[in-house]
Amino acid sequence: MIIESKIFLRLIAFSMLIGTACHSNESTSASTQDKKLPERFLVVLGIAQDAGYPQIGCTKECCEAYWQGKETKKDITCLALVDQSAKQFWLFEATPDITHQLHVLQGFIPWAPDYTPDGIFITHAHIGHYSGLMQLGREAMGADHIPVWAMPRLDSFIRFNGPWSQLVSLGNIKLQPLHTDSAVAVNDSLKVTPVKVPHRDEYSETVGFLIESNHKKILFIPDIDKWEKWDRDIIAEIGKVDGALLDGTFYKNGELPNRDMSEVPHPFVEESLHKFSSLPANEKAKIVFIHFNHTNPLLKNESEEKKKLKSEGFGVAVERMVIGL
């Protein structure tokens, strides 16, 4: 189920796991949420590509819309996994927007006033996915051994390169090993499995995550070069899960007119729509696009492209979207 957030949260029954939610920048009510939310759920805390929205130095129409008050700020892609019965939560990605994201999350978890996650899972070493770890250091939170799960190259990158290595040496974080296709049981009801994907692996390997409860499975792949480069069939993988949050960085080729887009390969949303076009309605309904570049019209609160995508049965991630587990 997906829950729509406005001044308070109303639990709505849906026939499918993934549906349509409306975006709102208003805070949710802590006094009602703990009663209305599922026992275990994911909440989307950000939907933008690594540089966020608006993007630094952008004077194009896409970002000018924000400065003119026509669009709202969008945080960098991040999920939180929440288990209300255990009073635990975990982050997927430590973004530059982590301060705001943890504040927003408090509206969903009033029982965790210290803002300290029970752990953080990181997909790879590109700036929007790990650099928020700096806020856990002694200059900021001064955190105490927060578990950070990382694949082997990412572990070494953090452990042996400053300033990240200081987080390890001072005990702000405690690196935990991840291995491809090997599940991590975070508690008795939830587990997380890294799934390796092809991407620009300058400093680390890249993974997506399979997030599972005892009842449902969600696939989260915010970054991948192209579906065809993966050694797995994305359509088959979608068939194995109840929902899939997938790379929607660029809507179409040519979106960056002054840059060779082969330098930043991602599956264009138009390509993905074509690839998934023959899926039955119940399979299309599982797919929700996320991780939007500032140039992507799906990032906007309203756009013809977003309307078209939804009319074809696909979903678009919005901040504060809740996915029940």
C-alpha positions as CSV (number, residue, x, y, z in Angstrom):
1,M,0.0,0.0,0.0
2,I,1.1,3.6,-0.5
3,I,0.0,6.3,1.8
4,E,-0.6,10.0,0.9
5,S,0.8,12.6,3.2
6,K,-0.7,16.0,3.8
7,I,-1.2,17.7,7.2
8,F,-2.1,14.3,8.6
9,L,-1.8,10.8,7.2
10,R,-4.9,8.8,6.1
11,L,-4.6,5.1,5.5
12,I,-6.1,4.3,2.1
13,A,-6.7,0.8,0.8
14,F,-5.3,0.0,-2.6
15,S,-5.8,-3.1,-4.7
16,M,-2.1,-3.0,-5.7
17,L,1.0,-2.6,-3.7
18,I,2.2,0.4,-5.8
19,G,-0.2,3.1,-6.7
20,T,-0.4,6.9,-7.0
21,A,0.5,9.3,-4.2
22,C,0.4,13.1,-4.1
23,H,3.4,15.1,-3.2
24,S,3.2,17.5,-0.2
25,N,5.8,19.6,1.6
26,E,3.6,19.9,4.7
27,S,4.6,18.1,7.8
28,T,2.7,15.0,8.9
29,S,1.1,14.6,12.3
30,A,3.1,12.5,14.7
31,S,0.0,12.2,16.9
32,T,-1.9,10.1,14.3
33,Q,0.8,8.5,12.2
34,D,1.9,5.8,14.6
35,K,-1.8,4.6,14.7
36,K,-2.4,4.7,11.0
37,L,0.8,3.5,9.4
38,P,1.6,-0.2,8.6
39,E,3.6,-2.1,11.1
40,R,6.5,-2.2,8.7
41,F,7.0,0.1,5.8
42,L,9.4,2.0,3.5
43,V,9.1,5.8,3.2
44,V,10.6,7.8,0.3
45,L,12.7,10.6,1.7
46,G,14.1,11.9,-1.6
47,I,13.7,11.4,-5.3
48,A,16.4,13.5,-7.0
49,Q,19.7,12.6,-8.6
50,D,22.9,13.1,-6.6
51,A,23.0,16.9,-7.0
52,G,19.4,17.4,-5.9
53,Y,16.9,19.9,-7.2
54,P,17.5,22.7,-7.9
55,Q,21.0,21.8,-9.0
56,I,24.0,24.0,-8.3
57,G,24.8,26.5,-11.1
58,C,21.7,25.7,-13.2
59,T,20.1,28.7,-14.8
60,K,17.9,26.8,-17.2
61,E,14.2,26.8,-17.2
62,C,14.1,23.5,-15.2
63,C,15.7,25.0,-12.1
64,E,14.6,28.6,-12.6
65,A,11.1,27.2,-12.0
66,Y,12.1,26.6,-8.4
67,W,13.6,30.1,-7.9
68,Q,10.4,31.6,-9.3
69,G,8.4,29.6,-6.8
70,K,6.8,27.4,-9.4
71,E,8.4,24.1,-8.1
72,T,9.4,22.8,-4.7
73,K,12.8,21.6,-3.6
74,K,13.4,17.9,-4.0
75,D,15.8,16.0,-1.8
76,I,18.3,13.5,-3.1
77,T,17.1,9.9,-3.4
78,C,16.8,8.1,0.0
79,L,14.6,5.5,1.6
80,A,13.9,4.7,5.2
81,L,12.9,1.2,6.3
82,V,10.8,1.3,9.5
83,D,9.7,-1.4,11.9
84,Q,7.2,0.1,14.3
85,S,6.9,-3.0,16.5
86,A,10.6,-3.1,17.0
87,K,11.0,0.7,17.1
88,Q,13.8,0.5,14.6
89,F,14.6,2.3,11.4
90,W,17.3,2.1,8.7
91,L,18.3,4.4,5.9
92,F,19.1,3.5,2.3
93,E,21.7,6.0,1.2
94,A,23.4,8.7,3.3
95,T,22.7,11.8,1.1
96,P,23.8,15.4,1.4
97,D,20.2,16.1,2.5
98,I,20.4,13.7,5.4
99,T,19.7,16.4,8.0
100,H,16.4,17.4,6.5
101,Q,15.5,13.8,5.7
102,L,16.0,12.6,9.2
103,H,13.8,15.5,10.4
104,V,11.0,14.6,7.9
105,L,11.3,11.0,9.1
106,Q,10.5,12.1,12.7
107,G,6.9,12.6,11.5
108,F,6.7,8.9,10.8
109,I,8.5,7.6,13.9
110,P,7.7,9.8,16.9
111,W,9.2,7.1,19.1
112,A,12.8,7.8,17.8
113,P,13.5,11.4,18.9
114,D,17.3,11.1,18.8
115,Y,17.4,10.9,15.0
116,T,19.8,7.9,15.2
117,P,19.2,5.2,12.6
118,D,19.8,1.5,13.5
119,G,21.9,1.3,10.4
120,I,22.6,2.7,6.9
121,F,22.8,0.7,3.6
122,I,24.8,2.4,0.8
123,T,24.6,1.5,-2.9
124,H,27.9,3.0,-4.1
125,A,30.4,5.8,-3.8
126,H,28.9,8.6,-5.9
127,I,28.4,11.8,-4.0
128,G,24.6,11.7,-3.5
129,H,24.7,8.2,-2.0
130,Y,27.4,8.3,0.8
131,S,28.6,11.9,1.4
132,G,25.9,12.5,4.1
133,L,28.0,10.3,6.4
134,M,30.0,13.5,7.2
135,Q,27.0,14.6,9.3
136,L,27.6,11.7,11.7
137,G,31.1,13.0,12.6
138,R,32.3,14.9,15.6
139,E,31.7,18.2,13.9
140,A,28.0,17.4,13.7
141,M,26.0,14.5,15.3
142,G,29.0,12.8,16.9
143,A,27.3,9.5,16.4
144,D,28.2,6.4,18.3
145,H,29.0,3.3,16.1
146,I,26.1,3.5,13.7
147,P,26.3,0.4,11.5
148,V,27.0,1.2,7.9
149,W,26.7,-1.7,5.5
150,A,29.0,-1.6,2.5
151,M,30.4,-3.8,-0.3
152,P,34.1,-4.6,-0.1
153,R,35.4,-1.8,-2.4
154,L,33.1,0.7,-0.7
155,D,34.3,-0.5,2.7
156,S,37.9,0.1,1.7
157,F,37.1,3.5,0.2
158,I,35.6,4.7,3.4
159,R,38.0,3.0,5.7
160,F,41.2,4.2,4.1
161,N,40.3,7.7,2.7
162,G,39.9,10.8,4.7
163,P,37.7,12.4,5.9
164,W,35.6,9.3,5.9
165,S,38.3,7.2,7.6
166,Q,37.9,9.5,10.7
167,L,34.3,8.4,11.1
168,V,35.7,4.8,11.5
169,S,38.7,5.7,13.7
170,L,36.5,7.8,16.1
171,G,33.8,5.2,16.2
172,N,31.1,7.4,14.7
173,I,30.3,4.5,12.3
174,K,30.9,0.8,12.3
175,L,31.4,-0.7,8.9
176,Q,29.5,-3.9,8.3
177,P,30.3,-6.3,5.4
178,L,28.0,-6.8,2.4
179,H,28.3,-9.6,-0.1
180,T,26.5,-9.9,-3.4
181,D,23.3,-11.9,-3.1
182,S,23.9,-12.6,0.6
183,A,21.0,-11.5,2.8
184,V,21.5,-9.4,6.0
185,A,18.8,-10.0,8.6
186,V,18.4,-6.7,10.3
187,N,15.9,-8.2,12.7
188,D,13.5,-11.2,12.9
189,S,11.1,-9.7,10.4
190,L,13.2,-7.9,7.9
191,K,16.2,-8.6,5.7
192,V,18.2,-6.8,3.0
193,T,20.1,-8.4,0.1
194,P,22.6,-6.5,-2.1
195,V,22.3,-7.1,-5.8
196,K,25.3,-6.1,-7.9
197,V,24.5,-3.9,-11.0
198,P,26.8,-2.4,-13.7
199,H,27.5,1.3,-13.2
200,R,30.4,3.7,-13.3
201,D,32.4,2.1,-10.5
202,E,35.3,4.6,-10.1
203,Y,35.6,4.2,-6.3
204,S,33.3,1.2,-5.4
205,E,31.1,-1.4,-6.9
206,T,27.4,-0.6,-7.2
207,V,24.4,-2.5,-5.9
208,G,20.7,-2.3,-5.7
209,F,18.9,-3.8,-2.7
210,L,16.2,-6.4,-2.3
211,I,14.2,-5.3,0.9
212,E,12.1,-8.1,2.3
213,S,9.6,-8.5,5.1
214,N,7.9,-11.8,5.9
215,H,5.2,-10.8,3.5
216,K,6.5,-8.6,0.7
217,K,9.6,-7.9,-1.4
218,I,10.7,-4.5,-2.8
219,L,13.5,-4.0,-5.3
220,F,15.5,-0.7,-5.1
221,I,17.8,0.1,-8.0
222,P,18.5,3.9,-8.1
223,D,21.5,3.6,-10.4
224,I,22.4,1.2,-13.3
225,D,24.1,1.8,-16.7
226,K,21.6,0.1,-18.9
227,W,19.2,-2.8,-18.3
228,E,20.8,-4.7,-21.2
229,K,24.2,-4.6,-19.5
230,W,23.0,-6.4,-16.4
231,D,23.6,-10.1,-16.2
232,R,19.9,-10.5,-15.1
233,D,16.7,-9.9,-16.8
234,I,15.0,-6.9,-15.2
235,I,11.5,-8.1,-16.3
236,A,12.1,-11.5,-14.6
237,E,13.4,-9.7,-11.4
238,I,10.2,-7.5,-11.4
239,G,8.2,-10.7,-11.6
240,K,9.8,-11.9,-8.3
241,V,8.9,-8.9,-6.2
242,D,5.9,-6.9,-5.1
243,G,7.3,-3.5,-6.0
244,A,10.3,-2.1,-7.8
245,L,11.8,1.4,-7.3
246,L,13.9,1.8,-10.5
247,D,16.4,4.2,-12.0
248,G,14.6,7.0,-13.8
249,T,17.5,9.5,-13.9
250,F,17.0,10.8,-17.4
251,Y,13.7,10.9,-19.3
252,K,15.2,10.7,-22.8
253,N,18.4,10.9,-24.8
254,G,19.6,14.5,-25.5
255,E,18.4,15.8,-22.1
256,L,21.9,17.2,-21.5
257,P,22.4,19.0,-24.9
258,N,26.0,20.2,-24.1
259,R,27.2,16.9,-22.7
260,D,28.0,13.4,-24.0
261,M,25.3,11.4,-22.2
262,S,27.3,8.2,-22.7
263,E,29.6,9.6,-20.0
264,V,26.7,9.2,-17.5
265,P,24.9,6.1,-18.7
266,H,21.5,5.3,-17.3
267,P,18.4,3.6,-18.8
268,F,16.4,6.5,-20.2
269,V,12.8,6.4,-19.0
270,E,11.6,6.3,-22.6
271,E,13.7,3.1,-23.1
272,S,12.3,1.5,-19.9
273,L,8.8,2.3,-20.9
274,H,9.4,0.6,-24.3
275,K,11.0,-2.4,-22.6
276,F,8.1,-2.7,-20.1
277,S,5.3,-1.9,-22.5
278,S,4.2,-5.5,-23.0
279,L,3.9,-6.3,-19.3
280,P,0.4,-6.9,-18.0
281,A,-1.2,-4.2,-15.9
282,N,-0.4,-5.8,-12.6
283,E,3.3,-6.0,-13.4
284,K,3.5,-2.4,-14.7
285,A,1.8,-1.3,-11.4
286,K,4.8,-2.6,-9.5
287,I,7.2,-0.2,-11.2
288,V,7.9,3.2,-9.7
289,F,10.6,5.4,-11.2
290,I,13.0,7.4,-8.9
291,H,16.4,9.2,-8.8
292,F,15.5,12.0,-11.2
293,N,18.0,14.5,-12.7
294,H,17.1,18.1,-12.5
295,T,16.3,18.1,-16.2
296,N,13.9,15.2,-15.9
297,P,10.2,16.4,-16.3
298,L,9.2,13.5,-13.9
299,L,10.8,15.5,-11.1
300,K,8.2,18.3,-11.5
301,N,5.1,18.4,-9.5
302,E,3.0,18.4,-12.7
303,S,4.2,17.6,-16.2
304,E,2.7,16.0,-19.3
305,E,5.4,13.3,-19.2
306,K,4.3,12.4,-15.7
307,K,0.7,12.2,-16.7
308,K,1.5,10.1,-19.7
309,L,3.6,7.7,-17.6
310,K,0.8,7.3,-15.0
311,S,-1.8,6.8,-17.7
312,E,0.3,3.9,-19.0
313,G,0.1,2.2,-15.6
314,F,3.5,3.1,-14.1
315,G,4.4,5.0,-11.0
316,V,6.5,8.0,-10.2
317,A,8.1,8.3,-6.7
318,V,7.2,11.3,-4.6
319,E,8.6,12.4,-1.3
320,R,6.8,11.0,1.8
321,M,5.4,8.1,-0.3
322,V,4.9,5.1,2.0
323,I,5.1,1.5,0.8
324,G,3.7,-1.0,3.2
325,L,5.7,-4.2,3.9
